[in-house]
Every structure is written in C-alpha cells, then in structure tokens.
C-alpha cells in the first residue's frame, strides 16, 4: 500500500496549509494517511472525500530521561479527551518558553521578535523551535535552518531553553485514556539505545519503522524489534516542507491492517 502516517501542516510546524496537503494526498493517491501535527488536532475533520482513508492523530512532544521524545498518537479524535486537555495547558507553557528563547538570543546579538515567530507559524496553535529557526533565517542571522538548530536551538544550543513537558509515561497513559494508540516516532533519534526498551515497558504499543532518519539496516532492526515484542509497525515521511522526497511510502498490508484493527 502507498501510505503516509506522519505529516505536518501549518496547524503546527509544516509549511503547507492543510488544504494544500490534502491536494497532494489526492494527487499521490495515498491509500491511507495521517496528518500528525504537533500537539493539535486542528487539521481535522477531514474533507468528505478523504475521510475513508484517514487515521486521525497527532505527534506529541514528551520528556524521557531528560531528553525529548516524540510519540505518535493514532486514533485520538475528540478535542475534549484527557490528552488534548493536557496539551492545551502545555501550549501555554510553550509560548512562555518561546519568549525566554527570544530573550536569550537577544543576549547573543540576534534580534528576533515574538511577532516574527508568529509570522512563521502562519496561525499554528503551538509555537515551536522550527518556527523560531525560520524567523532567524528570515532575519538573516543564519544561512540555513540546520545552522539555526546546530548553533542555537538544539538541546545543547546556546539559545535553547528547556520546556517542562509531560513525561513519555504520562503521555502514553493519556493516549490510552483518550482511546488512542501510542507509537514511538523516529526511534533512531532516541538519545540512548535503552530508551526504546524503557518506552515499551511504559506501555508504548508501536514503533515508527520507516522514517527518513532510518536507513535500510535500521528499518530491518526496527521490524525485528516490533516482531519480537508484538508491537505495531508504522511509517511515514515526517513531511514538513517540499523536498525531492514526495509524500507516501510503500508499506506492507499486514502492518497496516494491524494498525487499523488497533485504532478502530
């Protein structure tokens, strides 16, 4: 099947509005997809013609062992669920943290305002580091988005301010309470190998096997890991902006069927 279970719009930190992404889903004829914006369901509901091939969901930022862990929450539909209520509170904390990072960057001689960041967010309900990176690029303080992260915004960057996130264990519990299925996003980015085991022991029900950060050897390892522990296997492009990699991945029907069984 041609699917993509990890995509972002301007509802969080993508560059395409949801309508543009929907057009691309139609053009690419994806058989199943999920718009997994960060910490929000603002891209939903789907247009009528796409409802039958869409899984509702989002990508949730969490904290584990002092590091950022992203968890995909598939099957969460209701904005009034415990997960979404908790994320509403976390969005307020995100804006406060953004102001602190802007102040820290000013101390480094980099002038950027909250309005600059909001302009890059294009109406997104949650402000994140990618928006700040684009504002720095727009202001001419960096040559590329990657430079913005490498020098200033990565966890060890001079402009970084940690965000008090819900822990991964708390997020997994909230996803379950909200009728969803939790999947570790891009596990290749986990800071320590043992973190995947710890997340599985915390109740995570799947791993994202196919992702741009995972080469063929990593994919095989993650498929084996999922099979060994009876976990769901998912995949996607983690689309944020157009590149030479189009949306959509080829994925095994059996894995898709297992995920659909879990979220329905």
LOSE-460119 format. One record per atom (N, C-alpha, C, O): residue in one letter; x, y, z negated. Coordinates in steps of 0.001 Angstrom, whole numbers, padded with zeros to 6 digits, always signed. Layout:
% LOSE-460119
AXYZ...
This chain:
% LOSE-460119
X+000828-001198+000000X+000000+000000+000000X+000863+001250+000000X+001962+001255-000555X+000360+002310+000625X+001028+003604+000561X+000365+004407-000553X-000801+004787-000452X+001120+004656-001610X+000569+005307-002798X+001523+006396-003274X+002654+006492-002798X+001063+007210-004210X+001942+008144-004919X+001268+008497-006236X+000265+009211-006263X+001829+007991-007325X+001218+008143-008641X+001929+009186-009502X+001817+009176-010728X+002668+010092-008837X+003402+011107-009599X+003609+012324-008704X+004559+012374-007923X+002713+013305-008822X+002787+014514-008007X+002332+015719-008827X+001525+015594-009748X+002871+016895-008470X+002581+018111-009221X+002092+019222-008294X+002464+019283-007122X+001259+020092-008840X+000738+021250-008117X+001047+022519-008905X+001734+022475-009926X+000535+023643-008424X+000714+024898-009151X-000086+024935-010446X+000022+025896-011208X-000877+023916-010705X-001538+023825-012014X-000513+023592-013117X-000789+023860-014287X+000676+023092-012752X+001779+023054-013715X+002996+023675-013055X+003060+024899-012947X+003977+022876-012603X+005215+023467-012100X+005516+023099-010653X+006667+023183-010224X+004500+022692-009894X+004691+022471-008469X+004555+023776-007699X+004139+024790-008258X+004905+023752-006413X+004827+024971-005602X+003608+024987-004678X+003256+026036-004140X+002966+023842-004492X+001758+023802-003672X+000517+023881-004547X+000449+023197-005568X-000469+024698-004176X-001764+024622-004860X-002398+023271-004595X-002046+022588-003634X-003323+022894-005437X-003905+021555-005326X-004535+021320-003961X-004460+020212-003431X-005156+022348-003384X-005807+022179-002086X-004798+021810-000999X-005096+021010-000112X-003595+022404-001075X-002554+022080-000090X-002074+020651-000276X-001833+019942+000701X-001933+020229-001520X-001518+018852-001766X-002594+017875-001300X-002273+016824-000746X-003861+018205-001516X-004945+017327-001052X-004890+017176+000468X-005112+016087+000996X-004595+018264+001161X-004474+018179+002621X-003361+017207+003015X-003501+016443+003970X-002258+017245+002271X-001139+016351+002571X-001497+014902+002267X-001096+013996+002996X-002247+014681+001199X-002719+013321+000879X-003552+012783+002039X-003410+011623+002426X-004412+013621+002586X-005243+013199+003727X-004371+012923+004957X-004541+011916+005643X-003434+013841+005218X-002595+013698+006404X-001716+012453+006333X-001492+011782+007341X-001227+012153+005143X-000370+010979+004960X-001172+009691+004767X-000618+008592+004765X-002481+009850+004606X-003385+008704+004434X-002990+007828+003244X-002944+006602+003340X-002705+008494+002117X-002398+007729+000913X-003613+006898+000507X-004748+007372+000537X-003352+005668+000133X-004435+004772-000272X-004786+004932-001750X-005906+004626-002160X-003842+005406-002543X-004074+005656-003962X-003089+006729-004406X-001932+006730-003986X-003553+007647-005263X-002654+008700-005715X-003109+009226-007069X-004235+008998-007511X-002184+009942-007712X-002491+010616-008965X-001795+011971-008952X-000593+012055-008699X-002550+013029-009224X-001958+014335-009473X-001652+014389-010965X-002557+014461-011796X-000377+014353-011286X+000052+014200-012682X+000724+015468-013180X+001893+015447-013563X-000013+016570-013175X+000564+017826-013640X+000940+017744-015115X+000389+016941-015868X+001889+018591-015511X+002373+018574-016887X+001316+019108-017856X+000897+020262-017774X+000904+018249-018762X+000096+018646-019923X-001265+019244-019580X-001856+019935-020409X-001773+018991-018371X-003056+019576-017993X-003795+018694-016989X-003183+017960-016213X-005116+018783-017023X-005981+018129-016041X-006622+019157-015112X-007677+018906-014530X-005978+020313-014978X-006587+021419-014236X-006783+021115-012755X-007593+021781-012110X-006082+020147-012193X-006254+019798-010778X-007529+018991-010532X-007906+018760-009383X-008179+018573-011586X-009392+017757-011463X-010626+018604-011709X-010542+019641-012368X-011803+018168-011176X-012072+016924-010449X-011556+016963-009016X-011234+018028-008489X-011483+015804-008402X-011031+015662-007037X-012128+016067-006046X-013313+016028-006376X-011730+016452-004843X-012724+016617-003781X-013461+015298-003545X-012904+014223-003766X-014683+015384-003107X-015525+014190-002981X-014877+013111-002113X-014964+011926-002434X-014230+013510-001022X-013677+012509-000093X-012432+011814-000642X-011994+010807-000086X-011853+012342-001734X-010642+011732-002307X-010894+011016-003625X-009995+010365-004157X-012092+011126-004151X-012376+010536-005471X-012083+009043-005502X-011535+008543-006484X-012438+008331-004452X-012309+006880-004458X-010892+006368-004430X-010656+005192-004706X-009931+007231-004098X-008532+006781-004072X-007650+007551-005047X-006430+007593-004890X-008262+008150-006037X-007514+008921-007029X-007640+008289-008414X-008723+007879-008829X-006512+008220-009117X-006500+007876-010536X-006279+009170-011301X-005286+009854-011052X-007163+009535-012223X-006903+010753-012998X-005698+010559-013911X-005414+009451-014366X-005000+011653-014167X-003853+011521-015061X-003068+012803-015195X-003419+013831-014616X-001999+012726-015968X-001115+013862-016216X+000217+013340-016730X+000335+012178-017117X+001213+014208-016728X+002525+013881-017292X+002691+014698-018565X+002503+015914-018565X+003042+014019-019641X+003090+014653-020956X+004535+014718-021442X+005248+013715-021433X+004954+015895-021862X+006273+016053-022466X+006211+015618-023925X+005288+015981-024654X+007194+014844-024336X+007251+014417-025729X+008705+014416-026197X+009626+014649-025414X+008886+014152-027469X+010236+014134-028062X+010501+012773-028675X+009661+012220-029385X+011696+012236-028386X+012101+010957-028971X+013585+011014-029301X+014416+011258-028426X+013904+010793-030541X+015292+010754-030975X+016025+012042-030598X+017201+012014-030235X+015318+013170-030689X+015935+014452-030399X+016028+014805-028931X+016625+015824-028583X+015452+013987-028055X+015535+014212-026623X+014137+014275-026013X+013166+013777-026584X+014063+014900-024839X+012795+014999-024122X+012496+013688-023404X+013352+013141-022707X+011282+013193-023579X+010801+012012-022866X+009471+012372-022223X+008593+012926-022884X+009314+012063-020940X+008067+012309-020241X+007267+011009-020154X+007792+009959-019783X+006002+011106-020501X+005114+009945-020483X+003948+010246-019550X+003258+011253-019712X+003734+009374-018582X+002586+009500-017688X+001366+008905-018370X+001413+007802-018915X+000271+009656-018330X-000983+009212-018950X-002008+009005-017850X-002587+009968-017346X-002235+007751-017475X-003190+007429-016421X-004547+007080-017016X-004638+006420-018051X-005596+007535-016344X-006942+007183-016769X-007563+008138-017766X-008691+007908-018202X-006868+009206-018146X-007435+010215-019048X-008281+011168-018198X-007785+011773-017247X-009545+011290-018549X-010471+012052-017713X-011083+013262-018413X-011388+014265-017767X-011260+013173-019703X-012074+014143-020432X-011187+015188-021119X-010340+014823-021935X-011362+016483-020807X-010565+017521-021473X-010806+017618-022972X-010033+018263-023679X-011875+016981-023471X-012184+017050-024902X-011565+015899-025688X-011830+015766-026882X-010755+015071-025055X-010140+013932-025749X-009084+014404-026744X-008601+015531-026640X-008722+013558-027705X-007671+013934-028672X-006366+014355-028013X-005710+015282-028489X-005978+013693-026930X-004739+014055-026250X-004798+015488-025730X-003879+016272-025964X-005861+015829-025034X-005945+017141-024412X-006079+018248-025459X-005579+019354-025254X-006744+017965-026568X-006838+018952-027639X-005461+019230-028238X-005120+020376-028532X-004680+018177-028415X-003331+018350-028959X-002444+019126-027987X-001609+019926-028410X-002622+018891-026689X-001802+019577-025699X-002166+021057-025588X-001313+021883-025263X-003411+021389-025851X-003810+022795-025869X-003013+023555-026920X-002549+024668-026675X-002860+022950-028085X-002072+023575-029144X-000604+023668-028741X+000071+024645-029066X-000114+022655-028037X+001287+022648-027639X+001575+023719-026577X+002689+024242-026520X+000583+024052-025736X+000775+025089-024723X+001060+026445-025368X+001866+027223-024859X+000397+026722-026485X+000658+027971-027209X+002116+028017-027670X+002774+029055-027596X+002598+026881-028143X+003995+026801-028584X+004947+026988-027406X+006037+027533-027577X+004551+026544-026213X+005385+026698-025027X+005603+028179-024684X+006711+028583-024331X+004546+028975-024790X+004692+030394-024453X+005596+031089-025456X+006405+031936-025079X+005468+030741-026723X+006343+031331-027744X+007797+030959-027470X+008697+031785-027624X+008016+029730-027070X+009374+029281-026764X+009912+029960-025505X+011104+030257-025426X+009051+030207-024529X+009482+030898-023318X+009983+032298-023658X+010997+032740-023118X+009289+032990-024540X+009726+034323-024963X+011096+034257-025632X+011927+035145-025441X+011328+033219-026406X+012620+033068-027067X+013737+032818-026052X+014842+033339-026206X+013456+032023-025015X+014473+031770-023994X+014768+033034-023191X+015921+033308-022859X+013726+033799-022881X+013925+035064-022167X+014818+035997-022983X+015704+036653-022436X+014581+036052-024287X+015395+036892-025165X+016839+036396-025202X+017779+037192-025202X+017003+035091-025233X+018366+034544-025267X+019093+034834-023959X+020281+035157-023971X+018402+034724-022841X+019020+035030-021549X+019386+036507-021451X+020412+036860-020868X+018541+037372-022025X+018849+038804-022031X+020161+039064-022762X+020952+039920-022368X+020372+038306-023835X+021618+038437-024577X+022833+037994-023781X+023963+038348-024117X+022604+037214-022718X+023678+036764-021830X+023816+037672-020612X+024611+037407-019710X+023013+038765-020601X+023084+039706-019498X+022183+039376-018322X+022341+039948-017244X+021244+038466-018510X+020337+038050-017440X+018954+038630-017710X+018248+038181-018613X+018580+039618-016930X+017305+040298-017128X+016192+039561-016393X+016212+039460-015167X+015220+039045-017148X+014045+038389-016583X+012916+038586-017585X+013148+038540-018793X+011700+038803-017102X+010584+039102-017988X+009568+037964-017983X+009595+037085-017122X+008670+038004-018971X+007594+037017-019009X+006701+037157-017781X+006195+036158-017271X+006501+038372-017305X+005712+038575-016087X+006393+037922-014886X+005719+037374-014014X+007740+037978-014836X+008470+037299-013757X+008191+035801-013792X+007963+035176-012756X+008212+035238-014986X+007978+033796-015137X+006547+033459-014753X+006304+032476-014053X+005605+034265-015207X+004202+034011-014871X+003963+034109-013364X+003144+033370-012816X+004665+035006-012704X+004526+035122-011250X+004969+033845-010557X+004384+033439-009553X+006003+033213-011097X+006462+031944-010532X+005520+030798-010875X+005427+029822-010131X+004822+030915-012003X+003889+029859-012428X+002632+029833-011573X+001947+028812-011505X+002320+030963-010913X+001187+031028-009987X-000112+030528-010618X-000873+029780-010003X-000349+030958-011859X-001598+030610-012518X-001592+029305-013280X-002628+028905-013812X-000453+028625-013351X-000375+027371-014106X-000732+027621-015564X-000432+028677-016120X-001372+026639-016168X-001831+026809-017538X-000711+026658-018552X-000878+027027-019714X+000427+026122-018132X+001522+025882-019056X+002822+026365-018437X+003147+025995-017309X+003576+027196-019169X+004845+027722-018680X+005982+026780-019058X+006096+026361-020210X+006821+026452-018079X+007923+025539-018326X+009232+026046-017766X+009278+027092-017120X+010291+025307-018013X+011619+025702-017563X+011735+025847-016040X+012462+026728-015581X+011044+025011-015229X+011127+025227-013774X+010645+026621-013360X+011194+027215-012432X+009620+027144-014044X+009150+028494-013733X+010224+029530-014064X+010439+030474-013304X+010890+029349-015195X+011951+030272-015585X+013128+030161-014624X+013748+031170-014287X+013441+028953-014184X+014528+028758-013223X+014236+029502-011921X+015128+030126-011345X+012985+029435-011460X+012631+030134-010220X+012704+031651-010409X+013089+032377-009492X+012334+032127-011599X+012434+033555-011876X+013897+034005-011860X+014208+035078-011343X+014781+033205-012414X+016215+033524-012384X+016733+033553-010953X+017533+034416-010591X+016274+032606-010144X+016680+032575-008732X+016151+033800-007999X+016880+034425-007227X+014899+034146-008231X+014290+035306-007587X+015019+036593-007953X+015152+037498-007129X+015486+036665-009190X+016204+037852-009659X+017660+037894-009184X+018345+038901-009367X+018130+036807-008577X+019495+036768-008080X+020533+036408-009115X+021728+036593-008886X+020091+035891-010263X+021039+035532-011322X+021709+034186-011060X+022773+033907-011614X+021104+033359-010229X+021675+032067-009862X+021495+031876-008363X+020655+032517-007731X+022303+030978-007810X+022225+030717-006364X+021253+029600-006031X+020716+029546-004925X+021025+028706-006989X+020124+027576-006771X+019371+027278-008058X+019768+027703-009143X+018281+026540-007916X+017550+026101-009107X+018404+025172-009951X+018349+025216-011180X+019194+024330-009296X+020040+023404-010049X+021045+024172-010900X+021331+023774-012029X+021578+025259-010372X+022510+026075-011157X+021827+026658-012390X+022428+026742-013462X+020566+027060-012230X+019826+027608-013368X+019760+026604-014496X+019938+026955-015663X+019503+025347-014150X+019437+024315-015186X+020828+023974-015712X+021028+023888-016923X+021775+023782-014822X+023115+023368-015250X+023749+024390-016187X+024401+024012-017161X+023567+025675-015908X+024245+026709-016694X+023430+027186-017891X+023989+027527-018934X+022088+027209-017737X+021303+027904-018749X+020158+027094-019374X+019908+027233-020571X+019464+026264-018608X+018180+025758-019065X+018137+024274-019431X+017163+023819-020029X+019167+023522-019086X+019213+022128-019528X+019312+022090-021050X+019570+023110-021689X+019108+020927-021614X+019074+020807-023080X+020332+021361-023743X+020273+021834-024878X+021468+021308-023050X+022712+021823-023610X+023037+023211-023067X+024112+023740-023348X+022132+023811-022294X+022396+025093-021660X+022405+026244-022650X+021821+026157-023730X+023083+027338-022262X+023233+028476-023170X+021933+029263-023357X+021820+030051-024296X+020955+029060-022474X+019675+029745-022630X+018569+028861-023156X+017418+029287-023252X+018911+027629-023497X+017890+026655-023909X+017422+026907-025338X+018221+027192-026229X+016121+026797-025534X+015516+026821-026861X+014652+025565-026977X+013765+025358-026149X+014888+024734-027973X+014095+023501-028086X+012632+023800-028374X+012293+024784-029031X+011786+022932-027869X+010347+023041-028094X+009930+021964-029072X+010299+020798-028931X+009154+022369-030067X+008618+021365-031006X+007518+020596-030280X+006368+021026-030196X+007920+019456-029766X+006990+018612-029035X+006405+017553-029951X+006973+017212-030989X+005271+017052-029545X+004760+015854-030178X+005736+014719-029881X+006344+014685-028811X+005884+013804-030809X+006789+012688-030579X+006197+011727-029555X+004989+011719-029320X+007051+010930-028958X+006577+009946-027982X+005589+008981-028615X+004601+008600-027986X+005848+008584-029856X+004924+007680-030546X+003560+008334-030725X+002528+007693-030522X+003556+009616-031108X+002283+010341-031259X+001550+010436-029928X+000334+010258-029870X+002297+010718-028851X+001678+010843-027525X+001083+009522-027075X-000035+009486-026561X+001813+008449-027262X+001297+007126-026865X-000001+006820-027605X-000960+006329-027010X-000026+007107-028890X-001243+006870-029681X-002390+007740-029194X-003525+007273-029103X-002105+009013-028878X-003141+009919-028400X-003675+009492-027030X-004869+009623-026757X-002795+008987-026178X-003240+008497-024868X-004191+007320-025039X-005234+007257-024389X-003831+006399-025908X-004700+005236-026154X-006043+005680-026734X-007093+005183-026326X-006009+006608-027680X-007247+007116-028282X-008126+007824-027247X-009342+007921-027414X-007496+008314-026182X-008214+009062-025158X-008618+008195-023976X-009068+008702-022948X-008457+006894-024125X-008875+005967-023076X-007908+005824-021931X-008287+005361-020855X-006649+006217-022141X-005671+006170-021070X-004635+005080-021235X-004649+004323-022206X-003739+005016-020269X-002653+004039-020226X-001337+004808-020139X-001177+005664-019268X-000406+004516-021023X+000861+005250-021092X+001964+004529-020318X+002128+003314-020428X+002708+005300-019540X+003800+004774-018709X+005004+005690-018868X+004864+006911-018797X+006183+005119-019082X+007403+005927-019193X+007754+006482-017819X+007976+005717-016880X+007805+007806-017694X+008188+008432-016427X+009702+008391-016256X+010454+008506-017224X+010138+008222-014996X+011559+008207-014600X+012484+007724-015727X+013266+008509-016264X+012399+006439-016084X+013214+005922-017200X+014714+006073-016994X+015473+006018-017962X+015151+006259-015772X+016585+006479-015517X+017079+007720-016254X+018269+007826-016551X+016180+008662-016554X+016576+009899-017218X+016623+009778-018737X+017025+010725-019413X+016228+008651-019280X+016313+008479-020727X+017769+008614-021160X+018671+008129-020478X+017996+009275-022296X+019355+009598-022706X+020148+008382-023192X+021373+008347-023076X+019446+007393-023732X+020139+006212-024246X+019425+004964-023737X+018196+004950-023670X+020162+003922-023379X+019536+002697-022863X+018518+002103-023819X+017506+001552-023387X+018780+002212-025115X+017878+001597-026090X+016551+002338-026214X+015608+001818-026810X+016465+003540-025662X+015218+004296-025780X+014048+003586-025089X+012913+003668-025559X+014311+002903-023999X+013216+002212-023313X+012642+001117-024196X+011424+000948-024261X+013498+000376-024871X+013013-000639-025807X+012214-000009-026935X+011173-000530-027338X+012704+001105-027439X+012008+001772-028543X+010642+002294-028110X+009681+002231-028877X+010552+002804-026898X+009262+003279-026388X+008302+002115-026172X+007107+002222-026447X+008832+001015-025681X+007984-000176-025523X+007461-000639-026873X+006288-000995-026994X+008311-000639-027885X+007890-001049-029223X+006886-000062-029820X+006098-000419-030695X+006925+001189-029335X+005968+002207-029798X+004602+002050-029136X+003640+002717-029518X+004523+001161-028135X+003226+000889-027526X+003058+001299-026086X+001971+001146-025528X+004119+001825-025455X+004013+002185-024040X+003655+000945-023229X+004166-000144-023487X+002781+001116-022257X+002251-000031-021524X+002822-000214-020129X+002476-001170-019437X+003691+000690-019712X+004257+000540-018378X+005516+001365-018180X+005872+002191-019021X+006194+001129-017044X+007386+001879-016674X+007260+002318-015219X+006729+001588-014381X+007754+003511-014934X+007782+004001-013560X+009022+003424-012887X+010146+003855-013143X+008796+002461-012037X+009894+001724-011413X+010461+002477-010213X+011678+002581-010060X+009586+002997-009369X+010017+003707-008162X+009950+005212-008422X+008891+005758-008734X+011106+005868-008286X+011232+007305-008535X+012499+007764-007824X+013424+006966-007673X+012579+009010-007384X+013786+009468-006689X+015087+009279-007456X+016151+009200-006842X+015027+009203-008780X+016255+009014-009567X+016703+007565-009613X+017813+007282-010064X+015869+006639-009159X+016179+005210-009268X+016659+004669-007925X+015908+004659-006950X+017911+004221-007879X+018399+003586-006658X+017887+002145-006601X+017162+001706-007493X+018261+001421-005566X+017727+000068-005369X+018077-000848-006541X+017244-001650-006965X+019289-000741-007066X+019691-001594-008186X+018878-001268-009430X+018466-002170-010160X+018646+000020-009675X+017842+000416-010830X+016406-000060-010688X+015806-000516-011661X+015854+000041-009496X+014499-000458-009267X+014407-001945-009614X+013470-002366-010292X+015366-002731-009157X+015346-004171-009462X+015396-004412-010964X+014675-005263-011485X+016248-003662-011659X+016353-003810-013110X+015032-003473-013794X+014614-004164-014723X+014374-002403-013329X+013117-001990-013951X+011980-002951-013629X+011128-003211-014479X+011959-003479-012413X+010962-004511-012087X+011148-005718-012993X+010177-006258-013524X+012397-006141-013169X+012683-007291-014037X+012267-006986-015473X+011714-007841-016164X+012537-005769-015908X+012187-005377-017277X+010677-005433-017466X+010192-005968-018463X+009935-004880-016509X+008478-004883-016603X+007931-006304-016628X+007014-006608-017391X+008493-007167-015798X+008018-008552-015765X+008360-009278-017060X+007560-010061-017572X+009548-009014-017583X+009989-009697-018803X+009063-009395-019980X+008780-010271-020797X+008597-008163-020057X+007807-007758-021217X+006320-007565-020909X+005568-007064-021746X+005906-007961-019722X+004496-007863-019382X+003990-006436-019258X+002845-006143-019600X+004848-005552-018769X+004478-004153-018628X+003969-003855-017220X+004291-004566-016268X+003177-002803-017103X+002758-002319-015801X+003953-001682-015091X+004845-001125-015730X+003955-001774-013765X+004975-001111-012950X+004278-000095-012053X+003305-000425-011376X+004774+001135-012047X+004189+002187-011218X+005296+002888-010435X+006474+002562-010582X+004907+003852-009606X+005906+004585-008850X+005338+005808-008172X+004128+005922-007975X+006221+006723-007816X+005812+007938-007123X+007009+008775-006751X+008148+008443-007080X+006737+009875-006053X+007816+010743-005580X+008170+011849-006554X+009190+012514-006374X+007347+012070-007595X+007548+013197-008516X+007576+014496-007722X+008418+015363-007953X+006645+014615-006785X+006612+015763-005874X+006393+017061-006636X+005454+017187-007421X+007294+018043-006387X+007138+019404-006894X+007143+020421-005758X+006414+021411-005809X+007965+020182-004730X+008071+021102-003610X+008502+020319-002377X+009102+019251-002498X+008202+020841-001194X+008511+020100+000041X+010017+019899+000220X+010811+020821+000037X+010383+018676+000581X+011767+018330+000907X+011712+017430+002141X+010676+017307+002795X+012837+016814+002440X+012826+015860+003559X+012208+014529+003151X+012097+013622+003976X+011801+014399+001874X+011135+013189+001401X+009632+013468+001340X+009190+014235+000485X+008833+012860+002233X+007384+013105+002186X+006750+012418+000995X+007338+011508+000410X+005545+012853+000632X+004838+012162-000439X+004487+010755+000039X+004349+010497+001235X+004348+009853-000934X+003959+008492-000612X+005109+007513-000677X+006193+007778-000156X+004870+006378-001320X+005828+005269-001373X+005078+003985-001041X+003870+003888-001259X+005787+003020-000521X+005195+001702-000286X+005320+000889-001564X+006405+000755-002131X+004193+000352-002007X+004181-000322-003309X+003375-001606-003216X+002412-001701-002455X+003784-002589-004001X+003162-003910-003959X+001714-003871-004441X+001413-003274-005475X+000819-004513-003685X-000610-004521-004022X-000878-005080-005414X-001771-004601-006113X-000109-006091-005822X-000378-006744-007106X-000147-005786-008269X-000907-005791-009237X+000895-004967-008181X+001156-003989-009235X+000058-002930-009273X-000355-002494-010347X-000412-002517-008095X-001489-001555-008027X-002750-002116-008673X-003430-001428-009434X-003053-003372-008363X-004258-003998-008911X-004209-004066-010437X-005216-003840-011109X-003034-004377-010976X-002902-004445-012439X-003140-003082-013072X-003791-002986-014112X-002614-002024-012450X-002824-000688-012987X-004310-000307-012926X-004856+000238-013885X-004953-000594-011798X-006361-000267-011665X-007201-001016-012693X-008155-000457-013234X-006865-002253-012964X-007573-003009-013986X-007412-002352-015346X-008347-002343-016147X-006238-001806-015611X-005937-001226-016925X-006663+000099-017137X-007029+000427-018265X-006878+000872-016056X-007438+002207-016228X-008943+002273-015971X-009551+003334-016111X-009537+001155-015600X-010988+001167-015345X-011731+000348-016383X-012956+000245-016326
